Amino acid sequence: MLRSCAARLRPLLVAHGRPGGARLTSTFSFEEVTQKDHALPKPSWSKDLRLLFDQFMKKCEDGSWERLPSCSRHSVQRFQNFTKAFFSGSIPVKEEQISQAKFFPRSFEDGLGFEYAMFWSKDEKRIVCLFQGGLYLQGIPGFLHGGALVTLIDTTLGTHAMLAGGAVMTANLSINFKRPMPLCSVGVINTQLDKIEGRKLFVSCNIQSVDEKTVYTEGTGLFIKLEPGKTLV
Ligand SMILES: CCCCCCCCCCCCCCCCCC(=O)SCCNC(=O)CCNC(=O)[C@H](O)C(C)(C)COP(=O)(O)OP(=O)(O)OC[C@H]1O[C@@H](n2cnc3c(N)ncnc32)[C@H](O)[C@@H]1OP(=O)(O)O
């Protein structure tokens, strides 16, 4: 079950990454194209973020890179399928809350929270996440909150781990904050898969400035492949 989930993730992602990709509604498809795709330019995006986005879209033209779509909600169907497969159907929230739940990094108004787009290199097996941290993510005055950076690291590393291993959960994150990152500036996250040991996937990344002169943060993550039917809660 787990193996087939991982195997199905890749072709689905490719189809979704293409403009006008087919409508696919598999249980573990990355996102459903029937919902709004947030990983596309918006008026709130800075010039830097747009320029970088355009550069990566160019790289997608020969098929070596894919843009990963990103929605703010899971469909009720996918929610139920996921809990059925990995949590023995035990639904952790009230039935009426399912359709209201939002993916945390996509839960802010445009431009105020996390603005990001991820690109996957099929050849190099890595993700580049381009992002801009909005005004509601402030920590010390003028700079991004460390927890906001960790959220993006978890999301990006988790996405990489899912592409490599199917359904996973974060077991451990280790973060080094090297330099404070200014609010509303643009950062680039580069990931790599370091190793796989059984159900454990070790993934790491750093966050750099657009000119690559500053490394803001480094992170490593341990993700565990979920075992279908294993009761975790
Ligand atoms: C997810 C699919 C979604 C599909 C829908 C599509 C969604 C599209 C959206 C894309 C975005 C994706 C990105 C999401 C990123 C956010 C992820 C989260 O927030 S997640 C939320 C935050 N995370 C949580 O809430 C997770 C809470 N934790 C848990 O539920 C469980 O601990 C577990 C699932 C992580 C592992 O449990 P269990 O399956 O019972 O596994 P065992 O105990 O048997 O261990 C197996 C092996 O792993 C070792 N090991 C384990 N842990 C650690 C560790 N910390 N340190 C070191 N090692 C550790 C352990 O020693 C053993 O090693 P070995 O003996 O084989 O050598």
The ligand as an ORCA input file, in Angstrom:
! r2SCAN-3c Opt
* xyz 0 1
  C       1.336     12.986      4.959
  C       0.619     12.606      3.668
  C      -0.344     13.612      3.187
  C      -1.040     13.280      1.898
  C      -1.885     14.391      1.400
  C      -1.194     15.329      0.441
  C      -0.741     16.584      1.129
  C      -0.109     17.598      0.228
  C       0.631     18.648      1.025
  C       2.136     18.570      0.812
  C       2.883     19.129      1.957
  C       3.635     18.101      2.711
  C       4.538     18.711      3.742
  C       3.972     18.582      5.099
  C       5.023     18.850      6.143
  C       4.434     18.925      7.502
  C       4.508     17.561      8.163
  C       3.970     17.641      9.544
  O       3.675     18.655     10.070
  S       3.807     16.173     10.378
  C       3.201     16.761     11.972
  C       4.265     16.742     13.001
  N       4.705     15.388     13.266
  C       3.984     14.593     14.096
  O       2.975     14.940     14.660
  C       4.556     13.203     14.241
  C       4.253     12.622     15.623
  N       4.982     11.362     15.745
  C       4.438     10.226     15.288
  O       3.272     10.163     14.910
  C       5.325      9.003     15.274
  O       6.371      9.142     16.213
  C       5.945      8.750     13.858
  C       4.829      8.562     12.813
  C       6.859      9.909     13.429
  C       6.791      7.482     13.909
  O       6.040      6.509     14.591
  P       6.017      5.001     14.132
  O       5.453      4.845     12.778
  O       5.377      4.246     15.259
  O       7.573      4.672     13.999
  P       8.504      3.938     15.066
  O       8.375      4.520     16.433
  O       8.319      2.472     14.872
  O       9.917      4.407     14.503
  C      10.359      4.026     13.208
  C      11.852      4.345     13.169
  O      12.025      5.762     13.266
  C      12.835      6.086     14.392
  N      12.342      7.324     14.977
  C      11.061      7.685     15.188
  N      11.020      8.921     15.712
  C      12.292      9.339     15.817
  C      12.895     10.536     16.263
  N      12.177     11.561     16.705
  N      14.225     10.643     16.231
  C      14.990      9.626     15.757
  N      14.474      8.466     15.297
  C      13.148      8.332     15.343
  C      12.661      4.892     15.357
  O      13.751      4.809     16.260
  C      12.606      3.760     14.369
  O      13.924      3.512     13.915
  P      14.433      2.012     13.593
  O      14.228      1.241     14.840
  O      13.566      1.519     12.462
  O      15.874      2.192     13.210
*
